[in-house]
């Protein structure tokens, strides 16, 4: 008999934009971290940040992108 196979993926990178205050965003993300003991979100909030292999930059409301290279390990 053939056994069933299951495939899964762990999504650990999330990108989002937010149009309310930074304080409200931090409150939301801190609240999410209380929902389950096995879920812990680490977040970075800035006008420019790397996401996967892309540098995302907010230029006065316009999102621009460039290639992001991770720093080489020493």
Rosetta silent file (secondary structure, phi, psi, omega in degrees, C-alpha in Angstrom):
SEQUENCE: XXXXXXXXXXXXXXXXXXXXXXXXXXXXXXXXXXXXXXXXXXXXXXXXXXXXXXXXXXXXXXXXXXXXXXXXXX
SCORE:     score description
SCORE:     0.000 S_00000001
   1 L     0.000  148.307  179.762    0.000    0.000    0.000 S_00000001
   2 L   -89.155  132.261  177.577    1.090    3.545   -0.714 S_00000001
   3 L   -89.813  151.345  178.260    1.507    5.844    2.249 S_00000001
   4 L   -73.619  147.070  176.591    0.414    9.446    2.095 S_00000001
   5 L  -114.012  143.081  177.802    3.049   12.135    1.839 S_00000001
   6 L  -121.586  137.338  177.848    2.802   15.539    3.393 S_00000001
   7 L  -120.003  143.351  178.946    4.708   18.581    2.317 S_00000001
   8 L  -144.026  162.447  175.955    5.024   21.761    4.273 S_00000001
   9 L  -137.928  140.019  176.940    6.750   25.055    4.184 S_00000001
  10 L  -102.416  111.646 -179.936    7.653   27.326    7.052 S_00000001
  11 L   -86.667  114.988 -177.215    7.114   30.901    6.036 S_00000001
  12 L  -121.639    8.819  176.967    9.454   33.013    8.080 S_00000001
  13 L  -126.067  125.965 -179.621    9.692   36.233    6.064 S_00000001
  14 L  -130.875  134.680  173.665    6.848   38.724    5.908 S_00000001
  15 L  -117.967  136.917  178.657    6.800   42.127    4.268 S_00000001
  16 L  -148.071  156.143  171.234    4.040   44.595    4.971 S_00000001
  17 L  -112.129  158.270 -173.866    3.241   48.253    4.614 S_00000001
  18 L  -145.562  131.054 -177.322    1.386   50.250    7.251 S_00000001
  19 L  -107.694    7.840  176.997   -0.394   53.581    6.946 S_00000001
  20 L  -106.349 -166.699 -174.625   -1.060   54.264   10.603 S_00000001
  21 L   -73.253  155.940  176.799    1.358   55.311   13.342 S_00000001
  22 H   -63.430  -37.047  178.630    4.528   53.431   14.190 S_00000001
  23 H   -60.588  -41.820  178.305    3.321   53.142   17.796 S_00000001
  24 H   -65.768  -37.923  178.238    0.146   51.368   16.610 S_00000001
  25 H   -65.164  -46.880  178.438    2.201   49.009   14.455 S_00000001
  26 H   -60.690  -39.480  177.555    4.523   48.118   17.325 S_00000001
  27 H   -61.851  -45.835  178.690    1.492   47.527   19.575 S_00000001
  28 H   -59.496  -48.868 -177.990   -0.067   45.202   16.971 S_00000001
  29 H   -66.033  -37.391  175.912    3.125   43.195   16.505 S_00000001
  30 H   -66.084  -37.624  176.791    3.709   42.952   20.256 S_00000001
  31 H   -64.364  -41.733  179.299    0.111   41.749   20.695 S_00000001
  32 H   -58.606  -36.028 -179.763    0.599   39.090   18.006 S_00000001
  33 L   -67.550   -9.476  177.721    3.549   37.748   19.986 S_00000001
  34 L   -96.350   -5.861 -173.902    1.177   36.923   22.870 S_00000001
  35 L   -68.393  -35.871 -177.675   -1.174   34.759   20.780 S_00000001
  36 L  -151.902  137.218 -176.279    0.778   31.499   21.062 S_00000001
  37 L   -64.809  -21.563 -179.168    3.919   30.566   23.025 S_00000001
  38 L   -91.579    0.136 -179.868    5.537   28.940   19.954 S_00000001
  39 L  -111.848  122.582  178.932    5.137   32.010   17.737 S_00000001
  40 L  -135.826  114.832  177.171    7.664   34.811   18.110 S_00000001
  41 L   -94.572  125.308  168.362    7.855   37.642   15.610 S_00000001
  42 L  -101.989  134.510 -175.737   11.064   39.629   15.401 S_00000001
  43 L  -135.171  156.471  174.626   10.526   42.775   13.416 S_00000001
  44 L  -130.001  130.023  179.623   12.378   45.721   11.979 S_00000001
  45 L  -119.551  123.504 -178.674   10.615   48.981   11.188 S_00000001
  46 L  -164.532  171.368  176.119   12.426   51.548    9.052 S_00000001
  47 L   -80.937  -15.393  178.420   12.161   53.610    5.862 S_00000001
  48 E  -146.863  131.739  179.342   14.639   51.279    4.164 S_00000001
  49 E  -159.024  155.296  177.106   15.312   47.619    4.872 S_00000001
  50 E   -82.117  142.625  174.101   16.402   44.396    3.202 S_00000001
  51 E  -140.279  115.189 -172.782   13.803   41.739    2.396 S_00000001
  52 L    55.840 -120.211 -179.255   15.091   38.509    0.886 S_00000001
  53 L  -106.970   26.596 -177.210   17.498   39.748   -1.847 S_00000001
  54 E  -126.641  135.253  170.862   15.882   43.171   -2.281 S_00000001
  55 E   -92.913  118.123 -179.733   16.561   46.486   -0.551 S_00000001
  56 E  -101.863  132.586 -178.298   13.189   48.231   -0.151 S_00000001
  57 E  -134.481  132.866  175.959   13.142   51.991    0.352 S_00000001
  58 E   -93.707  109.559  177.501   10.250   54.364    0.985 S_00000001
  59 E  -103.219   87.193 -179.450   10.986   57.604   -0.865 S_00000001
  60 L    52.362   45.636  176.596    8.215   59.921    0.368 S_00000001
  61 L    94.549   -6.671  176.749    5.524   57.301   -0.236 S_00000001
  62 E  -105.375  124.252 -179.158    7.060   55.726   -3.362 S_00000001
  63 E   -83.449  123.045  175.575    8.497   52.255   -2.887 S_00000001
  64 E  -118.485  155.840 -177.014   11.804   51.732   -4.679 S_00000001
  65 E  -131.013  152.967  171.038   13.863   48.576   -4.878 S_00000001
  66 E  -149.436  164.238  179.691   17.453   47.597   -5.504 S_00000001
  67 E   -70.140  135.165  178.858   19.405   44.364   -5.289 S_00000001
  68 L  -110.208  128.831  175.212   20.503   43.558   -1.745 S_00000001
  69 L  -112.278  122.108  176.927   23.680   41.600   -1.072 S_00000001
  70 L   -63.225  142.537  177.300   24.091   40.175    2.400 S_00000001
  71 L   -60.253  141.305  179.905   27.401   41.108    4.013 S_00000001
  72 L   -68.892  141.958  176.147   30.003   38.365    3.611 S_00000001
  73 L   -70.830  140.642 -179.309   30.766   36.332    6.724 S_00000001
  74 L   -91.215    0.000    0.000   34.223   37.007    8.112 S_00000001
